[in-house]
């Protein structure tokens, strides 16, 4: 069950990275700021997700 949640967190973080990059490349200043926040949270989510994978699978 926990591994499913960790996988979901990692997947959603990857989607967040994609959305964040798209927003950062947009022309509106507010969209760029929102994109930077999404990128920050996505990177934090990936670090937590991969760290949890390492703990679960004892890498």
PDB file of N, CA, C and O in Angstrom:
ATOM      1  N   UNK A   1       0.819  -1.197   0.000  1.00  0.00           N
ATOM      2  CA  UNK A   1       0.000   0.000   0.000  1.00  0.00           C
ATOM      3  C   UNK A   1       0.860   1.257   0.000  1.00  0.00           C
ATOM      4  O   UNK A   1       0.596   2.204  -0.741  1.00  0.00           O
ATOM      5  N   UNK A   2       1.897   1.252   0.845  1.00  0.00           N
ATOM      6  CA  UNK A   2       2.770   2.418   0.915  1.00  0.00           C
ATOM      7  C   UNK A   2       3.527   2.593  -0.391  1.00  0.00           C
ATOM      8  O   UNK A   2       3.741   3.719  -0.842  1.00  0.00           O
ATOM      9  N   UNK A   3       3.934   1.489  -0.999  1.00  0.00           N
ATOM     10  CA  UNK A   3       4.671   1.599  -2.257  1.00  0.00           C
ATOM     11  C   UNK A   3       3.800   2.178  -3.368  1.00  0.00           C
ATOM     12  O   UNK A   3       4.302   2.880  -4.246  1.00  0.00           O
ATOM     13  N   UNK A   4       2.509   1.891  -3.337  1.00  0.00           N
ATOM     14  CA  UNK A   4       1.588   2.472  -4.325  1.00  0.00           C
ATOM     15  C   UNK A   4       1.496   3.981  -4.127  1.00  0.00           C
ATOM     16  O   UNK A   4       1.510   4.740  -5.096  1.00  0.00           O
ATOM     17  N   UNK A   5       1.403   4.414  -2.876  1.00  0.00           N
ATOM     18  CA  UNK A   5       1.334   5.846  -2.587  1.00  0.00           C
ATOM     19  C   UNK A   5       2.629   6.561  -2.976  1.00  0.00           C
ATOM     20  O   UNK A   5       2.595   7.678  -3.494  1.00  0.00           O
ATOM     21  N   UNK A   6       3.760   5.919  -2.727  1.00  0.00           N
ATOM     22  CA  UNK A   6       5.044   6.511  -3.098  1.00  0.00           C
ATOM     23  C   UNK A   6       5.151   6.616  -4.621  1.00  0.00           C
ATOM     24  O   UNK A   6       5.622   7.626  -5.143  1.00  0.00           O
ATOM     25  N   UNK A   7       4.722   5.594  -5.319  1.00  0.00           N
ATOM     26  CA  UNK A   7       4.732   5.644  -6.777  1.00  0.00           C
ATOM     27  C   UNK A   7       3.820   6.725  -7.310  1.00  0.00           C
ATOM     28  O   UNK A   7       4.164   7.413  -8.271  1.00  0.00           O
ATOM     29  N   UNK A   8       2.660   6.883  -6.698  1.00  0.00           N
ATOM     30  CA  UNK A   8       1.734   7.936  -7.096  1.00  0.00           C
ATOM     31  C   UNK A   8       2.330   9.314  -6.839  1.00  0.00           C
ATOM     32  O   UNK A   8       2.187  10.215  -7.666  1.00  0.00           O
ATOM     33  N   UNK A   9       2.995   9.486  -5.702  1.00  0.00           N
ATOM     34  CA  UNK A   9       3.654  10.755  -5.393  1.00  0.00           C
ATOM     35  C   UNK A   9       4.724  11.079  -6.427  1.00  0.00           C
ATOM     36  O   UNK A   9       4.824  12.219  -6.879  1.00  0.00           O
ATOM     37  N   UNK A  10       5.516  10.096  -6.801  1.00  0.00           N
ATOM     38  CA  UNK A  10       6.563  10.311  -7.798  1.00  0.00           C
ATOM     39  C   UNK A  10       5.961  10.649  -9.163  1.00  0.00           C
ATOM     40  O   UNK A  10       6.463  11.529  -9.863  1.00  0.00           O
ATOM     41  N   UNK A  11       4.895   9.959  -9.538  1.00  0.00           N
ATOM     42  CA  UNK A  11       4.247  10.217 -10.826  1.00  0.00           C
ATOM     43  C   UNK A  11       3.658  11.625 -10.870  1.00  0.00           C
ATOM     44  O   UNK A  11       3.821  12.341 -11.858  1.00  0.00           O
ATOM     45  N   UNK A  12       2.979  12.015  -9.808  1.00  0.00           N
ATOM     46  CA  UNK A  12       2.370  13.345  -9.759  1.00  0.00           C
ATOM     47  C   UNK A  12       3.453  14.418  -9.758  1.00  0.00           C
ATOM     48  O   UNK A  12       3.264  15.485 -10.343  1.00  0.00           O
ATOM     49  N   UNK A  13       4.580  14.153  -9.111  1.00  0.00           N
ATOM     50  CA  UNK A  13       5.677  15.116  -9.108  1.00  0.00           C
ATOM     51  C   UNK A  13       6.274  15.280 -10.502  1.00  0.00           C
ATOM     52  O   UNK A  13       6.650  16.385 -10.892  1.00  0.00           O
ATOM     53  N   UNK A  14       6.359  14.194 -11.244  1.00  0.00           N
ATOM     54  CA  UNK A  14       6.859  14.299 -12.620  1.00  0.00           C
ATOM     55  C   UNK A  14       5.902  15.106 -13.497  1.00  0.00           C
ATOM     56  O   UNK A  14       6.339  15.900 -14.331  1.00  0.00           O
ATOM     57  N   UNK A  15       4.606  14.904 -13.310  1.00  0.00           N
ATOM     58  CA  UNK A  15       3.612  15.691 -14.038  1.00  0.00           C
ATOM     59  C   UNK A  15       3.728  17.160 -13.635  1.00  0.00           C
ATOM     60  O   UNK A  15       3.608  18.050 -14.477  1.00  0.00           O
ATOM     61  N   UNK A  16       3.961  17.408 -12.346  1.00  0.00           N
ATOM     62  CA  UNK A  16       4.154  18.775 -11.865  1.00  0.00           C
ATOM     63  C   UNK A  16       5.371  19.440 -12.482  1.00  0.00           C
ATOM     64  O   UNK A  16       5.345  20.636 -12.772  1.00  0.00           O
ATOM     65  N   UNK A  17       6.435  18.681 -12.683  1.00  0.00           N
ATOM     66  CA  UNK A  17       7.612  19.233 -13.358  1.00  0.00           C
ATOM     67  C   UNK A  17       7.275  19.671 -14.776  1.00  0.00           C
ATOM     68  O   UNK A  17       7.684  20.745 -15.218  1.00  0.00           O
ATOM     69  N   UNK A  18       6.534  18.842 -15.477  1.00  0.00           N
ATOM     70  CA  UNK A  18       6.139  19.175 -16.842  1.00  0.00           C
ATOM     71  C   UNK A  18       5.294  20.446 -16.882  1.00  0.00           C
ATOM     72  O   UNK A  18       5.542  21.341 -17.690  1.00  0.00           O
ATOM     73  N   UNK A  19       4.299  20.516 -16.007  1.00  0.00           N
ATOM     74  CA  UNK A  19       3.430  21.695 -15.958  1.00  0.00           C
ATOM     75  C   UNK A  19       4.229  22.928 -15.551  1.00  0.00           C
ATOM     76  O   UNK A  19       4.034  24.007 -16.110  1.00  0.00           O
ATOM     77  N   UNK A  20       5.130  22.774 -14.578  1.00  0.00           N
ATOM     78  CA  UNK A  20       5.952  23.889 -14.135  1.00  0.00           C
ATOM     79  C   UNK A  20       6.829  24.428 -15.242  1.00  0.00           C
ATOM     80  O   UNK A  20       6.949  25.644 -15.398  1.00  0.00           O
ATOM     81  N   UNK A  21       7.450  23.545 -16.020  1.00  0.00           N
ATOM     82  CA  UNK A  21       8.287  24.002 -17.126  1.00  0.00           C
ATOM     83  C   UNK A  21       7.468  24.737 -18.179  1.00  0.00           C
ATOM     84  O   UNK A  21       7.916  25.739 -18.735  1.00  0.00           O
ATOM     85  N   UNK A  22       6.277  24.241 -18.447  1.00  0.00           N
ATOM     86  CA  UNK A  22       5.416  24.913 -19.425  1.00  0.00           C
ATOM     87  C   UNK A  22       5.055  26.315 -18.943  1.00  0.00           C
ATOM     88  O   UNK A  22       5.081  27.267 -19.722  1.00  0.00           O
ATOM     89  N   UNK A  23       4.719  26.442 -17.656  1.00  0.00           N
ATOM     90  CA  UNK A  23       4.355  27.756 -17.119  1.00  0.00           C
ATOM     91  C   UNK A  23       5.551  28.703 -17.061  1.00  0.00           C
ATOM     92  O   UNK A  23       5.397  29.902 -17.296  1.00  0.00           O
ATOM     93  N   UNK A  24       6.730  28.189 -16.753  1.00  0.00           N
ATOM     94  CA  UNK A  24       7.923  29.043 -16.704  1.00  0.00           C
ATOM     95  C   UNK A  24       8.237  29.592 -18.090  1.00  0.00           C
ATOM     96  O   UNK A  24       8.712  30.720 -18.218  1.00  0.00           O
ATOM     97  N   UNK A  25       7.976  28.809 -19.115  1.00  0.00           N
ATOM     98  CA  UNK A  25       8.270  29.252 -20.479  1.00  0.00           C
ATOM     99  C   UNK A  25       7.177  30.153 -21.061  1.00  0.00           C
ATOM    100  O   UNK A  25       7.307  30.631 -22.188  1.00  0.00           O
ATOM    101  N   UNK A  26       6.107  30.387 -20.304  1.00  0.00           N
ATOM    102  CA  UNK A  26       5.031  31.235 -20.823  1.00  0.00           C
ATOM    103  C   UNK A  26       5.445  32.714 -20.775  1.00  0.00           C
ATOM    104  O   UNK A  26       6.464  33.072 -20.186  1.00  0.00           O
ATOM    105  N   UNK A  27       4.640  33.541 -21.398  1.00  0.00           N
ATOM    106  CA  UNK A  27       4.993  34.949 -21.519  1.00  0.00           C
ATOM    107  C   UNK A  27       4.481  35.799 -20.354  1.00  0.00           C
ATOM    108  O   UNK A  27       5.005  36.886 -20.112  1.00  0.00           O
ATOM    109  N   UNK A  28       3.471  35.323 -19.634  1.00  0.00           N
ATOM    110  CA  UNK A  28       2.912  36.098 -18.525  1.00  0.00           C
ATOM    111  C   UNK A  28       3.805  35.991 -17.285  1.00  0.00           C
ATOM    112  O   UNK A  28       4.302  34.916 -16.949  1.00  0.00           O
ATOM    113  N   UNK A  29       3.994  37.125 -16.620  1.00  0.00           N
ATOM    114  CA  UNK A  29       4.859  37.147 -15.440  1.00  0.00           C
ATOM    115  C   UNK A  29       4.258  36.339 -14.288  1.00  0.00           C
ATOM    116  O   UNK A  29       4.983  35.624 -13.595  1.00  0.00           O
ATOM    117  N   UNK A  30       2.950  36.443 -14.076  1.00  0.00           N
ATOM    118  CA  UNK A  30       2.312  35.685 -12.988  1.00  0.00           C
ATOM    119  C   UNK A  30       2.403  34.190 -13.247  1.00  0.00           C
ATOM    120  O   UNK A  30       2.592  33.413 -12.311  1.00  0.00           O
ATOM    121  N   UNK A  31       2.274  33.776 -14.497  1.00  0.00           N
ATOM    122  CA  UNK A  31       2.387  32.350 -14.821  1.00  0.00           C
ATOM    123  C   UNK A  31       3.797  31.844 -14.542  1.00  0.00           C
ATOM    124  O   UNK A  31       3.977  30.707 -14.107  1.00  0.00           O
ATOM    125  N   UNK A  32       4.804  32.693 -14.795  1.00  0.00           N
ATOM    126  CA  UNK A  32       6.183  32.298 -14.514  1.00  0.00           C
ATOM    127  C   UNK A  32       6.388  32.088 -13.018  1.00  0.00           C
ATOM    128  O   UNK A  32       7.061  31.141 -12.613  1.00  0.00           O
ATOM    129  N   UNK A  33       5.811  32.964 -12.193  1.00  0.00           N
ATOM    130  CA  UNK A  33       5.945  32.816 -10.746  1.00  0.00           C
ATOM    131  C   UNK A  33       5.237  31.544 -10.270  1.00  0.00           C
ATOM    132  O   UNK A  33       5.761  30.806  -9.435  1.00  0.00           O
ATOM    133  N   UNK A  34       4.058  31.302 -10.804  1.00  0.00           N
ATOM    134  CA  UNK A  34       3.332  30.077 -10.446  1.00  0.00           C
ATOM    135  C   UNK A  34       4.114  28.841 -10.884  1.00  0.00           C
ATOM    136  O   UNK A  34       4.173  27.847 -10.161  1.00  0.00           O
ATOM    137  N   UNK A  35       4.707  28.910 -12.062  1.00  0.00           N
ATOM    138  CA  UNK A  35       5.505  27.793 -12.567  1.00  0.00           C
ATOM    139  C   UNK A  35       6.704  27.504 -11.689  1.00  0.00           C
ATOM    140  O   UNK A  35       7.047  26.343 -11.466  1.00  0.00           O
ATOM    141  N   UNK A  36       7.348  28.551 -11.187  1.00  0.00           N
ATOM    142  CA  UNK A  36       8.492  28.349 -10.294  1.00  0.00           C
ATOM    143  C   UNK A  36       8.062  27.672  -8.994  1.00  0.00           C
ATOM    144  O   UNK A  36       8.768  26.800  -8.487  1.00  0.00           O
ATOM    145  N   UNK A  37       6.916  28.066  -8.454  1.00  0.00           N
ATOM    146  CA  UNK A  37       6.424  27.418  -7.237  1.00  0.00           C
ATOM    147  C   UNK A  37       6.084  25.953  -7.490  1.00  0.00           C
ATOM    148  O   UNK A  37       6.392  25.088  -6.670  1.00  0.00           O
ATOM    149  N   UNK A  38       5.452  25.679  -8.624  1.00  0.00           N
ATOM    150  CA  UNK A  38       5.116  24.291  -8.958  1.00  0.00           C
ATOM    151  C   UNK A  38       6.393  23.463  -9.108  1.00  0.00           C
ATOM    152  O   UNK A  38       6.451  22.321  -8.654  1.00  0.00           O
ATOM    153  N   UNK A  39       7.415  24.042  -9.746  1.00  0.00           N
ATOM    154  CA  UNK A  39       8.685  23.325  -9.893  1.00  0.00           C
ATOM    155  C   UNK A  39       9.318  23.037  -8.539  1.00  0.00           C
ATOM    156  O   UNK A  39       9.835  21.942  -8.316  1.00  0.00           O
ATOM    157  N   UNK A  40       9.280  24.011  -7.633  1.00  0.00           N
ATOM    158  CA  UNK A  40       9.860  23.794  -6.301  1.00  0.00           C
ATOM    159  C   UNK A  40       9.158  22.658  -5.574  1.00  0.00           C
ATOM    160  O   UNK A  40       9.810  21.770  -5.026  1.00  0.00           O
ATOM    161  N   UNK A  41       7.829  22.684  -5.568  1.00  0.00           N
ATOM    162  CA  UNK A  41       7.089  21.631  -4.877  1.00  0.00           C
ATOM    163  C   UNK A  41       7.265  20.279  -5.566  1.00  0.00           C
ATOM    164  O   UNK A  41       7.277  19.244  -4.900  1.00  0.00           O
ATOM    165  N   UNK A  42       7.399  20.278  -6.875  1.00  0.00           N
ATOM    166  CA  UNK A  42       7.592  19.021  -7.594  1.00  0.00           C
ATOM    167  C   UNK A  42       8.946  18.397  -7.265  1.00  0.00           C
ATOM    168  O   UNK A  42       9.053  17.183  -7.092  1.00  0.00           O
ATOM    169  N   UNK A  43       9.971  19.231  -7.182  1.00  0.00           N
ATOM    170  CA  UNK A  43      11.295  18.705  -6.836  1.00  0.00           C
ATOM    171  C   UNK A  43      11.287  18.156  -5.410  1.00  0.00           C
ATOM    172  O   UNK A  43      11.874  17.107  -5.146  1.00  0.00           O
ATOM    173  N   UNK A  44      10.630  18.854  -4.496  1.00  0.00           N
ATOM    174  CA  UNK A  44      10.526  18.362  -3.126  1.00  0.00           C
ATOM    175  C   UNK A  44       9.779  17.021  -3.114  1.00  0.00           C
ATOM    176  O   UNK A  44      10.181  16.091  -2.414  1.00  0.00           O
ATOM    177  N   UNK A  45       8.702  16.924  -3.884  1.00  0.00           N
ATOM    178  CA  UNK A  45       7.950  15.675  -3.964  1.00  0.00           C
ATOM    179  C   UNK A  45       8.778  14.533  -4.537  1.00  0.00           C
ATOM    180  O   UNK A  45       8.683  13.397  -4.073  1.00  0.00           O
ATOM    181  N   UNK A  46       9.589  14.836  -5.547  1.00  0.00           N
ATOM    182  CA  UNK A  46      10.446  13.791  -6.123  1.00  0.00           C
ATOM    183  C   UNK A  46      11.498  13.327  -5.128  1.00  0.00           C
ATOM    184  O   UNK A  46      11.781  12.133  -5.028  1.00  0.00           O
ATOM    185  N   UNK A  47      12.075  14.263  -4.397  1.00  0.00           N
ATOM    186  CA  UNK A  47      13.078  13.879  -3.400  1.00  0.00           C
ATOM    187  C   UNK A  47      12.454  12.984  -2.334  1.00  0.00           C
ATOM    188  O   UNK A  47      13.033  11.968  -1.948  1.00  0.00           O
ATOM    189  N   UNK A  48      11.274  13.366  -1.864  1.00  0.00           N
ATOM    190  CA  UNK A  48      10.587  12.542  -0.858  1.00  0.00           C
ATOM    191  C   UNK A  48      10.203  11.186  -1.448  1.00  0.00           C
ATOM    192  O   UNK A  48      10.364  10.154  -0.797  1.00  0.00           O
ATOM    193  N   UNK A  49       9.694  11.189  -2.682  1.00  0.00           N
ATOM    194  CA  UNK A  49       9.280   9.939  -3.322  1.00  0.00           C
ATOM    195  C   UNK A  49      10.431   8.979  -3.542  1.00  0.00           C
ATOM    196  O   UNK A  49      10.321   7.793  -3.233  1.00  0.00           O
ATOM    197  N   UNK A  50      11.541   9.484  -4.077  1.00  0.00           N
ATOM    198  CA  UNK A  50      12.681   8.604  -4.332  1.00  0.00           C
ATOM    199  C   UNK A  50      13.354   8.187  -3.027  1.00  0.00           C
ATOM    200  O   UNK A  50      13.874   7.076  -2.922  1.00  0.00           O
ATOM    201  N   UNK A  51      13.344   9.074  -2.036  1.00  0.00           N
ATOM    202  CA  UNK A  51      13.884   8.702  -0.728  1.00  0.00           C
ATOM    203  C   UNK A  51      13.059   7.597  -0.089  1.00  0.00           C
ATOM    204  O   UNK A  51      13.605   6.668   0.505  1.00  0.00           O
ATOM    205  N   UNK A  52      11.743   7.701  -0.215  1.00  0.00           N
ATOM    206  CA  UNK A  52      10.880   6.650   0.336  1.00  0.00           C
ATOM    207  C   UNK A  52      11.058   5.335  -0.422  1.00  0.00           C
ATOM    208  O   UNK A  52      11.008   4.260   0.176  1.00  0.00           O
ATOM    209  N   UNK A  53      11.263   5.420  -1.726  1.00  0.00           N
ATOM    210  CA  UNK A  53      11.529   4.201  -2.506  1.00  0.00           C
ATOM    211  C   UNK A  53      12.829   3.538  -2.020  1.00  0.00           C
ATOM    212  O   UNK A  53      12.904   2.318  -1.877  1.00  0.00           O
ATOM    213  N   UNK A  54      13.828   4.359  -1.776  1.00  0.00           N
ATOM    214  CA  UNK A  54      15.110   3.814  -1.313  1.00  0.00           C
ATOM    215  C   UNK A  54      14.956   3.124   0.047  1.00  0.00           C
ATOM    216  O   UNK A  54      15.558   2.078   0.288  1.00  0.00           O
ATOM    217  N   UNK A  55      14.152   3.713   0.927  1.00  0.00           N
ATOM    218  CA  UNK A  55      13.927   3.107   2.231  1.00  0.00           C
ATOM    219  C   UNK A  55      13.088   1.835   2.104  1.00  0.00           C
ATOM    220  O   UNK A  55      13.375   0.826   2.748  1.00  0.00           O
ATOM    221  N   UNK A  56      12.037   1.893   1.260  1.00  0.00           N
ATOM    222  CA  UNK A  56      11.162   0.718   1.115  1.00  0.00           C
ATOM    223  C   UNK A  56      11.891  -0.479   0.514  1.00  0.00           C
ATOM    224  O   UNK A  56      11.726  -1.614   0.960  1.00  0.00           O
ATOM    225  N   UNK A  57      12.700  -0.204  -0.507  1.00  0.00           N
ATOM    226  CA  UNK A  57      13.352  -1.307  -1.213  1.00  0.00           C
ATOM    227  C   UNK A  57      14.798  -1.520  -0.788  1.00  0.00           C
ATOM    228  O   UNK A  57      15.515  -2.328  -1.378  1.00  0.00           O
ATOM    229  N   UNK A  58      15.227  -0.781   0.255  1.00  0.00           N
ATOM    230  CA  UNK A  58      16.558  -0.925   0.870  1.00  0.00           C
ATOM    231  C   UNK A  58      17.676  -0.851  -0.160  1.00  0.00           C
ATOM    232  O   UNK A  58      18.486  -1.770  -0.282  1.00  0.00           O
ATOM    233  N   UNK A  59      17.711   0.257  -0.903  1.00  0.00           N
ATOM    234  CA  UNK A  59      18.780   0.449  -1.894  1.00  0.00           C
ATOM    235  C   UNK A  59      20.001   0.967  -1.222  1.00  0.00           C
ATOM    236  O   UNK A  59      21.017   1.197  -1.878  1.00  0.00           O
TER     237      UNK A  59
END
